């Protein structure tokens, strides 16, 4: 690859050897215990707040293993920054947007009936799975899943399965609130793994990391005590254990 601006050698996967000025610019420097910009003393790394002596070699060595700095460095490489894919006069080429963060917010454990096969429809082999109950617990409350929820699954090529489910959550308040829960996503994996997951007994012996069970989740309620969920969005990871489906829901913020 060609040289990037400010690099003394081509990028080969390690942190390039910056000139001294570039290395020092990653540090806020100290003297006599008080923070100040100076050419002498000690420096705190801007990206992790660790303190290092003002020694170019030692600072460079730290930057090579500093996760925060490496993340910033990757964004400076045109191939890793989508903004470089836009024309210079397009606002998208210079606009910096915040990166969403994820927080584990609640878990659902759903007990289900055996799958009912509908047959091959327009988009694949369809099945219905009925919810007979369950429970949920999270940062904003806890309660049960009421019977009657439905999970429509559509199996397409290589047994990849589209998930489209609706459940009804009830809180354990003295006067319970009802929260609708919509789950949409995909269940994918190697064909032999997906085949084993179709058998409720064999599914118990398949580790969750052997397949991808990824969904988006939306909640809605008319109860003012839980109105905050109406504007929330969650991404989830699931697994199948016999007659039970378990989801972890991570709130996007």
C-alpha positions as CSV (number, residue, x, y, z in Angstrom):
1,X,0.0,0.0,0.0
2,X,1.1,3.6,-0.5
3,X,2.1,5.8,2.4
4,X,-0.5,7.7,4.3
5,X,0.1,11.4,5.2
6,X,2.5,11.7,8.2
7,X,3.7,8.1,8.1
8,X,7.4,7.2,7.7
9,X,6.7,3.8,6.2
10,X,3.8,1.9,4.5
11,X,1.0,0.7,6.7
12,X,1.4,-3.0,7.4
13,X,-1.1,-3.6,10.2
14,X,1.0,-2.3,13.1
15,X,0.9,1.3,14.3
16,X,3.1,3.3,11.9
17,X,6.2,5.2,13.2
18,X,4.9,8.7,13.6
19,X,7.2,11.7,13.8
20,X,7.8,12.9,17.3
21,X,5.3,15.7,17.1
22,X,2.5,13.3,16.2
23,X,3.3,11.1,19.1
24,X,3.5,13.9,21.6
25,X,0.1,15.3,20.4
26,X,-1.6,12.2,21.8
27,X,-0.6,13.3,25.3
28,X,-1.7,16.1,27.7
29,X,1.4,16.9,29.6
30,X,2.0,17.6,33.3
31,X,4.7,19.3,35.4
32,X,4.9,19.4,39.2
33,X,1.6,17.7,39.5
34,X,-0.5,20.3,37.7
35,X,-1.8,19.9,34.1
36,X,-0.2,22.2,31.6
37,X,1.1,22.1,28.0
38,X,4.8,22.0,28.1
39,X,7.7,20.3,26.4
40,X,9.0,18.7,29.6
41,X,7.6,16.4,32.4
42,X,5.0,13.7,32.2
43,X,2.1,13.1,30.0
44,X,-1.4,11.6,30.3
45,X,-2.7,9.8,27.2
46,X,-5.7,11.6,25.8
47,X,-7.4,8.3,24.9
48,X,-7.0,6.3,28.1
49,X,-5.7,8.8,30.8
50,X,-2.6,6.6,31.7
51,X,0.4,8.6,32.7
52,X,3.7,8.1,30.8
53,X,7.1,9.8,31.0
54,X,7.8,12.3,28.2
55,X,9.9,9.8,26.3
56,X,9.1,9.4,22.6
57,X,10.0,5.7,22.4
58,X,8.0,4.8,25.5
59,X,5.1,6.9,24.4
60,X,5.1,5.3,21.0
61,X,5.3,1.8,22.6
62,X,2.2,2.6,24.6
63,X,0.2,4.0,21.7
64,X,0.9,0.7,19.8
65,X,-1.2,-1.2,22.4
66,X,-3.6,1.6,23.5
67,X,-7.2,0.5,22.4
68,X,-8.5,4.0,22.5
69,X,-5.7,5.4,20.3
70,X,-5.8,2.4,17.9
71,X,-9.6,3.1,17.4
72,X,-8.9,6.7,16.5
73,X,-6.0,5.7,14.3
74,X,-8.2,3.3,12.3
75,X,-10.7,6.1,11.7
76,X,-7.9,8.1,10.1
77,X,-7.3,5.5,7.5
78,X,-9.4,6.3,4.4
79,X,-10.4,2.7,3.8
80,X,-11.8,2.4,7.3
81,X,-13.8,5.6,7.3
82,X,-17.0,5.7,5.3
83,X,-16.9,9.5,5.2
84,X,-14.0,9.2,2.7
85,X,-16.4,7.4,0.3
86,X,-18.4,10.6,-0.3
87,X,-17.6,13.6,-2.5
88,X,-15.7,16.3,-0.7
89,X,-18.6,18.8,-1.2
90,X,-21.1,16.4,0.3
91,X,-21.9,17.1,4.0
92,X,-21.6,13.4,4.7
93,X,-17.9,13.6,3.9
94,X,-17.2,15.7,7.0
95,X,-20.1,15.2,9.4
96,X,-19.2,13.3,12.6
97,X,-22.2,11.3,14.1
98,X,-22.3,9.8,17.5
99,X,-21.8,6.0,17.8
100,X,-24.8,4.2,19.4
101,X,-24.0,2.3,22.6
102,X,-25.7,-0.9,23.9
103,X,-26.8,-1.7,27.5
104,X,-28.2,-5.0,28.5
105,X,-31.8,-4.0,29.5
106,X,-33.9,-7.1,30.0
107,X,-34.2,-10.9,29.5
108,X,-37.2,-12.9,28.3
109,X,-37.7,-16.6,28.9
110,X,-40.6,-17.8,26.7
111,X,-42.2,-21.3,27.0
112,X,-43.6,-22.5,23.7
113,X,-45.8,-25.3,22.2
114,X,-44.4,-27.6,19.6
115,X,-44.0,-26.0,16.1
116,X,-46.9,-26.2,13.7
117,X,-45.8,-26.5,10.1
118,X,-48.0,-24.5,7.6
119,X,-46.0,-25.6,4.6
120,X,-44.2,-23.8,1.8
121,X,-45.6,-20.4,1.0
122,X,-44.4,-17.5,-1.2
123,X,-41.1,-16.9,0.6
124,X,-40.3,-20.2,2.2
125,X,-41.4,-22.9,4.6
126,X,-43.6,-21.3,7.2
127,X,-44.3,-22.5,10.8
128,X,-46.2,-21.1,13.8
129,X,-45.1,-21.5,17.4
130,X,-47.5,-20.5,20.2
131,X,-46.4,-19.0,23.5
132,X,-47.8,-20.7,26.6
133,X,-46.2,-18.3,29.1
134,X,-42.9,-17.2,30.5
135,X,-41.2,-14.5,32.5
136,X,-39.1,-11.4,32.0
137,X,-36.9,-9.3,34.1
138,X,-35.0,-6.1,33.4
139,X,-33.7,-2.7,34.5
140,X,-37.2,-1.1,34.3
141,X,-39.2,-3.9,35.9
142,X,-40.1,-7.6,35.8
143,X,-43.1,-9.8,35.3
144,X,-44.6,-12.6,33.1
145,X,-45.4,-13.3,29.5
146,X,-49.1,-14.0,29.0
147,X,-50.1,-17.1,27.0
148,X,-51.2,-16.5,23.4
149,X,-48.2,-14.9,21.8
150,X,-47.2,-16.1,18.4
151,X,-43.9,-16.7,16.6
152,X,-44.1,-17.0,12.8
153,X,-40.9,-18.5,11.4
154,X,-40.1,-18.7,7.7
155,X,-37.3,-21.0,6.6
156,X,-35.5,-20.1,3.4
157,X,-32.2,-21.2,1.7
158,X,-29.8,-23.3,3.8
159,X,-32.4,-23.4,6.7
160,X,-31.9,-19.7,7.5
161,X,-35.0,-18.7,9.4
162,X,-36.8,-15.4,9.5
163,X,-38.3,-14.6,13.0
164,X,-41.5,-12.5,13.3
165,X,-43.0,-12.8,16.8
166,X,-45.4,-10.9,19.0
167,X,-45.8,-11.3,22.8
168,X,-47.6,-9.6,25.6
169,X,-45.6,-8.7,28.7
170,X,-47.3,-8.1,32.1
171,X,-45.6,-6.3,34.9
172,X,-45.8,-7.6,38.5
173,X,-47.1,-4.3,39.9
174,X,-50.1,-4.4,42.2
175,X,-52.0,-2.9,39.2
176,X,-50.1,-4.6,36.3
177,X,-49.2,-2.8,33.2
178,X,-49.4,-4.5,29.8
179,X,-46.6,-4.1,27.3
180,X,-46.6,-5.4,23.7
181,X,-43.4,-6.9,22.4
182,X,-42.5,-7.3,18.8
183,X,-39.5,-9.4,17.8
184,X,-38.1,-9.5,14.3
185,X,-34.8,-11.0,13.0
186,X,-32.9,-14.0,11.7
187,X,-31.8,-17.3,13.0
188,X,-28.8,-18.6,10.9
189,X,-26.0,-21.1,11.1
190,X,-24.3,-24.1,9.4
191,X,-26.8,-26.4,8.0
192,X,-26.0,-29.3,10.3
193,X,-26.4,-27.0,13.3
194,X,-29.7,-25.7,12.1
195,X,-30.9,-29.3,11.5
196,X,-30.1,-30.2,15.1
197,X,-32.0,-27.1,16.4
198,X,-35.2,-28.4,14.7
199,X,-35.2,-31.2,17.2
200,X,-36.2,-29.9,20.7
201,X,-34.1,-32.6,22.4
202,X,-31.0,-32.2,20.3
203,X,-31.3,-28.4,20.6
204,X,-30.4,-28.6,24.3
205,X,-26.9,-29.8,23.4
206,X,-26.2,-27.0,20.8
207,X,-24.2,-24.1,22.4
208,X,-25.6,-20.7,21.6
209,X,-22.3,-19.5,20.0
210,X,-22.7,-22.2,17.3
211,X,-25.4,-20.1,15.5
212,X,-26.6,-16.5,15.1
213,X,-30.0,-15.7,16.6
214,X,-30.2,-12.0,16.2
215,X,-33.3,-9.8,16.5
216,X,-34.6,-6.3,16.9
217,X,-37.2,-5.7,19.6
218,X,-39.8,-3.0,20.0
219,X,-42.0,-2.4,23.1
220,X,-45.2,-0.4,23.4
221,X,-47.6,0.4,26.2
222,X,-50.4,2.8,27.1
223,X,-49.4,2.8,30.8
224,X,-47.8,6.1,31.7
225,X,-45.6,4.4,34.3
226,X,-43.7,2.6,31.5
227,X,-44.1,5.2,28.8
228,X,-40.3,5.4,28.3
229,X,-40.3,2.0,26.5
230,X,-42.4,3.5,23.7
231,X,-39.4,5.4,22.3
232,X,-36.9,2.7,22.9
233,X,-35.2,0.3,20.5
234,X,-33.5,-2.9,21.4
235,X,-31.3,-5.4,19.6
236,X,-31.3,-9.0,21.0
237,X,-29.5,-12.3,21.0
238,X,-31.4,-15.5,21.5
239,X,-31.1,-19.2,22.0
240,X,-33.4,-22.2,21.8
241,X,-33.5,-24.7,24.6
242,X,-36.1,-27.5,24.1
243,X,-39.5,-25.9,24.7
244,X,-38.1,-22.6,25.7
245,X,-36.7,-19.5,23.8
246,X,-34.5,-17.1,25.7
247,X,-33.7,-13.5,24.6
248,X,-31.3,-10.9,26.0
249,X,-32.4,-7.4,24.9
250,X,-29.7,-4.7,24.7
251,X,-31.1,-1.1,24.6
252,X,-29.7,1.1,21.9
253,X,-28.7,4.6,23.2
